[in-house]
Amino acid sequence: MENAGGNRSKVIIGVDDVRANLALLDAALKSVGYTFIGASSGLEALDVLNRVRPRLILLDVRMPDMDGFETCRRIRLRDDLARVPIAFVTACKTEADVRACVAVGGNDFIVKPFTVALLLDRATFWVNRAVRTEPAMAAAGR
């Protein structure tokens, strides 16, 4: 499995069918040193995840062909990705939406439109949390 840019601890994958949203994520995350890989569909994201294991996945809900819920379900079935944090970044904002995101394995919920500061705070939280816990998981035989 590749480490994009050789530094897996900085890789974030964003999945959104709207190119402008991917461009916003790309610019914001790269501005603070993350490596960003964009995917325009759930199927494309699953393909990227065959080559790269990120520290965080940012996932839209409403996409054609395969929605974010199904994409998340499929990611969570893979042992190598089971502990990668998934933050839904979506215009969906009802309590039922939040519950659905959690039910399929999401870790966080960022409502569009969001501020860049919020996005960076949440990304940093999850990347740092993943980095801190990985050695303990390896020691436990994971």
Buried (B, 14 or more C-beta within 10 A) or exposed (E): EEBBEEEBBBBBBBBBBEEEBBBBBBEBBEEEEBBBBBBBBBBBBBEBBEEBBBBBBBBBBEBEEBBBBBBBBBBBEEEEBEEBBBBBBBEBEEEEBBEBBEEBBBBBBBBBEBEBEEBBEBBEBBBEBBEEEBEEEEEEEE
